[in-house]
Amino acid sequence: MRTARRYLASEIYRTTIAVLLVLLGLFTFFEMIDALDNLSEKFSFLSMLYMQALQLPTRLYDLLPIGLLIGAVVALAGLAQRNELVILRVSGISSKKLLFMLWVITIPLMIFASLLSEIATPLAEQKTSELTLSLLGQNNNRMQSGYWFREPADQYHYRVINIQHLNSHTQVSGVTVYEYDTRNNQFSRLYTAEKGTFEQGKLSLTKVKLTESLIDIEKVLSNPDSPLEKVSSFTSLPSVSFDTSLTTQRLVATELQPDRMSTNNLLNYVQYLKENHLQTNRHIVALWRKGSYPFTLLVMITLAAPIGFVQTRKGGVGAKVFLGILIGIVFFMANQLALNVGMLNNLPPWLTALLPNMIALTLALLALYLMERRKKPSSFIHAK
């Protein structure tokens, strides 16, 4: 049985690697064509190649499940066509044992997927973001008004920070800080600065313009006979520094999609959002999706089993591969649909993340069960 498992593993790994190389090549080629429009004196062809190389771990992260599905279908279909699966059955390996062997074969890929998800992809995304900022001066996650953060300032105040540009993960420009009094929820003061630096738990601003409120807005508005008085004061300061809960990791989190962050950074950012009473549902879902990502590979190889186990005549491998691609596309679309529907309807994060996997695994196991029941006792895989 160990020999059979090793042989199955070598076939599945070989075809999966070949499929992934083809898919990576295709997607990289199309991305390079799309990036040609951004070539300039600053963004050279070599810079574009370097950026495409940095994006390879992210593409591999996205393509690994469907690559495993197609690779497993091709490998199993080839074994079925050469009647090697029949030989395995005759040697006493049942369909349950075959499925269990496939699951064991997937374990190294699940470990690789975890390392890819936790180490390679976050680092690659961070480097890509830095390169995009330095060479193209843009970021896809930035709103037109910039980046927004909310945090407590002290016991009686909270602040809202607006940053127009992230020059690096510690240097920012176009900083506006609004402070409000929590006791009456009124505007207290406004800082505007050309540049700012985040380091050691502090935000340091340079060339600061400070505007402070001098009145109680509620009292003034409630009394139409209030005398006219000065409502604010204006001061120019060379620099201002105050404590902040924002860190380099949390600044990085604004540039990356939640699914692209490491679990540690994601948990850190969720903590920040909770501390400031901000929406965390999207990031909690991302945590569940990251946790279920290795399990997705197990689902993919289970989906490949009923397709690959069926014995076909010569020429039937192409149909199996097409069916595998179709199932992979449907699964990807269902995964994205579940994410959007779950976010819109505030479904439990675990349900949003795991529902497509649970449905796909149930259907695959049901297909295998029905195939087993329809087989004659003499053979699990019928030969035409």
For each residue, the residues with C-beta under 8 A, 3 or more apart:
1: 4 5 93 97 101
2: 5 6
3: 6 7
4: 1 7 8 88 91 93 101
5: 1 2 8 9 101 104 105
6: 2 3 9 10
7: 3 4 10 11
8: 4 5 11 12 75 79 101 102 105
9: 5 6 12 13 105
10: 6 7 13 14
11: 7 8 14 15 75 78 79
12: 8 9 15 16 71 72 75 76 102 105 301
13: 9 10 16 17 71 105
14: 10 11 17 18 75
15: 11 12 18 19 71 72 74 75 78
16: 12 13 19 20 67 68 70 71 72 75 109
17: 13 14 20 21 71
18: 14 15 21 22 71
19: 15 16 22 23 67 70 71 74
20: 16 17 23 24 60 63 64 67 71
21: 17 18 24 25
22: 18 19 25 26
23: 19 20 26 27 63 66 67
24: 20 21 27 28 56 59 60 63
25: 21 22 28 29
26: 22 23 29 30
27: 23 24 30 31 59 63
28: 24 25 31 32 52 55 56 59
29: 25 26 32 33
30: 26 27 33 34
31: 27 28 34 35 52 55
32: 28 29 35 36 48 49 52
33: 29 30 36
34: 30 31 37
35: 31 32 38 39 48 51 52
36: 32 33 39 48
37: 34
38: 35 43 48 136
39: 35 36 43 44 45 48
40: 43 44
41: 44
42: 135
43: 38 39 40 47 48 135 136
44: 39 40 41 47 48
45: 39 48 49
46: 49 50
47: 43 44 50 51 131 135
48: 32 35 36 38 39 43 44 45 51 52
49: 32 45 46 52 53
50: 46 47 53 54 131
51: 35 47 48 54 55 128 131 132 135
52: 28 31 32 35 48 49 55 56
53: 49 50 56
54: 50 51 57 124 127 128 131
55: 28 31 51 52 58 59 124 128
56: 24 28 52 53 59 60 124
57: 54 60 61 116 120 121 123 124
58: 55 61 62 121 124 125 128 260
59: 24 27 28 55 56 62 63
60: 20 24 56 57 63 64 116
61: 57 58 64 113 116 117 120 121
62: 58 59
63: 20 23 24 27 59 60 66 67
64: 20 60 61 67 68 109 113 116 297
65: 68 69 296 297 300 328 331
66: 23 63 69 70 300 325 328 329 331 332
67: 16 19 20 23 63 64 70 71
68: 16 64 65 71 72 106 109 297 300 301 304
69: 65 66 72 73 300 301 303 304 324 327 328 331
70: 16 19 66 67 73 74 321 324 325 328
71: 12 13 15 16 17 18 19 20 67 68 74 75
72: 12 15 16 68 69 75 76 102 300 301 304 305 308 324
73: 69 70 76 77 304 307 308 320 321 323 324
74: 15 19 70 71 77 78 317 320 321 324
75: 8 11 12 14 15 16 71 72 78 79 308
76: 12 72 73 79 80 85 304 305 307 308 309
77: 73 74 80 81 307 308 312 316 317 320 321
78: 11 15 74 75 81 82 317
79: 8 11 75 76 82 84 85 308
80: 76 77 83 84 85 86 308 309 310 311 312 381
81: 77 78 311 312 314 316 317
82: 78 79
83: 80 86 87 311 383
84: 79 80 87 88
85: 76 79 80 88 89 98 309 311 381
86: 80 83 89 90 311 379 381 383
87: 83 84 90 91
88: 4 84 85 91 93 98
89: 85 86 93 94 95 379 380 381
90: 86 87
91: 4 87 88
92:
93: 1 4 88 89 97 98 101
94: 89 97 98 380
95: 89 98 99 309 368 371 372 380
96: 99 100
97: 1 93 94 100 101
98: 85 88 93 94 95 101 102 305 309
99: 95 96 102 103 302 305 368
100: 96 97 103 104
101: 1 4 5 8 93 97 98 104 105
102: 8 12 72 98 99 105 106 301 302 304 305
103: 99 100 106 107 298 301 302
104: 5 100 101 107
105: 5 8 9 12 13 101 102 108 109 301
106: 68 102 103 109 110 297 298 301
107: 103 104 110 111
108: 105 111 112
109: 16 64 68 105 106 112 113 297
110: 106 107 113 114 294 295 297 298
111: 107 108 114 115 294
112: 108 109 115 116
113: 61 64 109 110 116 117 293 294 297
114: 110 111 117 118 293 294
115: 111 112 118 119 120
116: 57 60 61 64 112 113 119 120 121
117: 61 113 114 121 262 290 293 294
118: 114 115 121 122 262 263
119: 115 116 122 123 262
120: 57 61 115 116 123 124
121: 57 58 61 116 117 118 124 125 260
122: 118 119 125 126 256 260 261 262 265
123: 57 119 120 126 127
124: 54 55 56 57 58 120 121 127 128
125: 58 121 122 128 129 256 257 260 261
126: 122 123 129 130 169 252 255 256
127: 54 123 124 130 131
128: 51 54 55 58 124 125 131 132
129: 125 126 132 133 139 252 255 256
130: 126 127 133 134 168 169
131: 47 50 51 54 127 128 134 135
132: 51 128 129 135 136 138 139
133: 129 130 136 137 138 139 166 167 168
134: 130 131 137
135: 42 43 47 51 131 132
136: 38 43 132 133
137: 133 134
138: 132 133 142
139: 129 132 133 142 166 255
140:
141: 254 255 256 257
142: 138 139 146 147 166
143: 146 147 148
144:
145: 148 162
146: 142 143 162 163 164 165 174
147: 142 143 162 163 164 166 254
148: 143 145 160 161 162 163
149: 160 161 163 246 250 276
150: 158 159 160 161 276 278
151: 158 159 161 244 245 246 272 275 276
152: 157 158 159 245 275 276
153: 157 158 159 179 242
154: 157
155:
156: 181 182 183
157: 152 153 154 179 180 181 182 188
158: 150 151 152 153 179 180 182
159: 150 151 152 153 177 178 179 180
160: 148 149 150 177 178 180
161: 148 149 150 151 175 176 177 178 203 244 246
162: 145 146 147 148 175 176 177 178
163: 146 147 148 149 166 172 173 174 175 196
164: 146 147 172 173 174 175
165: 146 172 173 174
166: 133 139 142 147 163 169 171 172 251 254 255
167: 133 171 172 173
168: 130 133 171
169: 126 130 166 248 251 252
170: 197 198 199 248 251
171: 166 167 168 195 196 197
172: 163 164 165 166 167 175 195 196 197 198 251
173: 163 164 165 167 194 195 196
174: 146 163 164 165 194
175: 161 162 163 164 172 191 192 193 194 195 196 203 205
176: 161 162 190 191 192 193
177: 159 160 161 162 190 191 192 193 203 205
178: 159 160 161 162 187 190
179: 153 157 158 159 187 188 189 190 191
180: 157 158 159 160 185 186 187 188
181: 156 157 184 185 186 187 188
182: 156 157 158 185
183: 156
184: 181 216 218
185: 180 181 182
186: 180 181 213 216 217 218
187: 178 179 180 181 190 213 217
188: 157 179 180 181 212 213
189: 179 210 211 212 213
190: 176 177 178 179 187 210 211 212
191: 175 176 177 179 205 208 209 210 240
192: 175 176 177 208 209 211
193: 175 176 177 196 205 206 207 208 209 240
194: 173 174 175 206 207
195: 171 172 173 175 205 206 207
196: 163 171 172 173 175 193 203 204 205 206
197: 170 171 172 203 204
198: 170 172 202 203 244 246 247 248 251
199: 170 202 204
200:
201: 243 244 245 247
202: 198 199 241 242 243 244
203: 161 175 177 196 197 198 241 242 243 244 246
204: 196 197 199 239 240 241
205: 175 177 191 193 195 196 208 239 240 241
206: 193 194 195 196 238 239
207: 193 194 195 238 239
208: 191 192 193 205 236 237 238 239 240
209: 191 192 193 234 235 236 237
210: 189 190 191 234 235 236 237 240
211: 189 190 192 232 233 234 235
212: 188 189 190 232 233 235
213: 186 187 188 189 217 231 232
214: 229 230 231 232 233
215: 219 220 229 231
216: 184 186 219 220
217: 186 187 213 220 221
218: 184 186 221 222
219: 215 216 222 223 226
220: 215 216 217 223 226
221: 217 218
222: 218 219
223: 219 220 226
224:
225:
226: 219 220 223 229
227:
228:
229: 214 215 226
230: 214 233
231: 213 214 215
232: 211 212 213 214
233: 211 212 214 230
234: 209 210 211
235: 209 210 211 212
236: 208 209 210
237: 208 209 210 240
238: 206 207 208
239: 204 205 206 207 208
240: 191 193 204 205 208 210 237
241: 202 203 204 205
242: 153 202 203
243: 201 202 203
244: 151 161 198 201 202 203
245: 151 152 201 250 272 275 276
246: 149 151 161 198 203 250 251 272
247: 198 201 250 251 268
248: 169 170 198 251 252
249: 252 253 265 268 269
250: 149 245 246 247 253 254 268 269 272
251: 166 169 170 172 198 246 247 248 254 255
252: 126 129 169 248 249 255 256 261 265
253: 249 250 256 261 265 266 268 269 272
254: 141 147 166 250 251
255: 126 129 139 141 166 251 252
256: 122 125 126 129 141 252 253 260 261
257: 125 141 260 261 286
258: 261 266 282 283 285 286
259: 286 289 290
260: 58 121 122 125 256 257
261: 122 125 252 253 256 257 258 265 266 269 286
262: 117 118 119 122 265 266
263: 118 266 267 287 290 291
264: 267 268
265: 122 249 252 253 261 262 268 269
266: 253 258 261 262 263 269 270 283 286 287 290
267: 263 264 270 271 287
268: 247 249 250 253 264 265 271 272
269: 249 250 253 261 265 266 272 273 283
270: 266 267 273 274 280 283 284 287
271: 267 268 274 275
272: 151 245 246 250 253 268 269 275 276
273: 269 270 276 278 279 280 283
274: 270 271 277 278 280
275: 151 152 245 271 272
276: 149 150 151 152 245 272 273
277: 274
278: 150 273 274
279: 273 282
280: 270 273 274 283 284
281: 284 285 343 346 349
282: 258 279 285 286 343
283: 258 266 269 270 273 280 286 287
284: 270 280 281 287 288 349
285: 258 281 282 288 289 339 342 343 349 352 353
286: 257 258 259 261 266 282 283 289 290
287: 263 266 267 270 283 284 290 291 349
288: 284 285 291 292 349 350 352 353 354
289: 259 285 286 292 293 339 353
290: 117 259 263 266 286 287 293
291: 263 287 288 295 353
292: 288 289 295 296 353 354 357
293: 113 114 117 289 290 296 297
294: 110 111 113 114 117 297 298
295: 110 291 292 298 299 357
296: 65 292 293 299 300 357
297: 64 65 68 106 109 110 113 293 294 300 301
298: 103 106 110 294 295 301 302 361
299: 295 296 302 303 357 360 361 364
300: 65 66 68 69 72 296 297 303 304 328 331
301: 12 68 69 72 102 103 105 106 297 298 304 305
302: 99 102 103 298 299 305 360 361 364 365 368
303: 69 299 300 306 307 324 327 331 360 363 364
304: 68 69 72 73 76 102 300 301 307 308 324
305: 72 76 98 99 102 301 302 308 309 364 368
306: 303 309 310 364 367 368 371
307: 73 76 77 303 304 310 320 323 324 327
308: 72 73 75 76 77 79 80 304 305 320
309: 76 80 85 95 98 305 306 368 371 380 381
310: 80 306 307 320 371 381
311: 80 81 83 85 86 381 382 383 384
312: 77 80 81 315 316 317 319 320 384
313: 316 384
314: 81
315: 312 318
316: 77 81 312 313 319 320
317: 74 77 78 81 312 320 321
318: 315 321 322
319: 312 316 322 323
320: 73 74 77 307 308 310 312 316 317 323 324
321: 70 73 74 77 317 318 324 325
322: 318 319 325 326
323: 73 307 319 320 326 327
324: 69 70 72 73 74 303 304 307 320 321 327 328
325: 66 70 321 322 328 329
326: 322 323 329 330
327: 69 303 307 323 324 330 331
328: 65 66 69 70 300 324 325 331 332
329: 66 325 326 332 333
330: 326 327 333 334
331: 65 66 69 300 303 327 328 334 335 356 360
332: 66 328 329 335 336
333: 329 330 336 337
334: 330 331 337 338 356 359 360
335: 331 332 338 339 356
336: 332 333 339 340
337: 333 334 340 341
338: 334 335 341 342 352 355 356
339: 285 289 335 336 342 343 352
340: 336 337 343 344
341: 337 338 344 345 347 352
342: 285 338 339 345 346 347 349 351 352 353 355
343: 281 282 285 339 340 346 352
344: 340 341
345: 341 342
346: 281 342 343
347: 341 342 351 352
348: 351 352
349: 281 284 285 287 288 342 352 353
350: 288 353 354
351: 342 347 348 354 355
352: 285 288 338 339 341 342 343 347 348 349 355
353: 285 288 289 291 292 342 349 350
354: 288 292 350 351 357 358
355: 338 342 351 352 358 359
356: 331 334 335 338 359 360
357: 292 295 296 299 354 360 361
358: 354 355 361 362
359: 334 355 356 362 363
360: 299 302 303 331 334 356 357 363 364
361: 298 299 302 357 358 364 365
362: 358 359 365 366
363: 303 359 360 366 367
364: 299 302 303 305 306 360 361 367 368
365: 302 361 362 368 369
366: 362 363 369 370
367: 306 363 364 370 371
368: 95 99 302 305 306 309 364 365 371 372
369: 365 366 372 373
370: 366 367 373 374
371: 95 306 309 310 367 368 374 375 380
372: 95 368 369 375 380
373: 369 370
374: 370 371
375: 371 372 379 380 381 382
376: 379 382
377:
378:
379: 86 89 375 376 382 383
380: 89 94 95 309 371 372 375
381: 80 85 86 89 309 310 311 375
382: 311 375 376 379
383: 83 86 311 379
384: 311 312 313
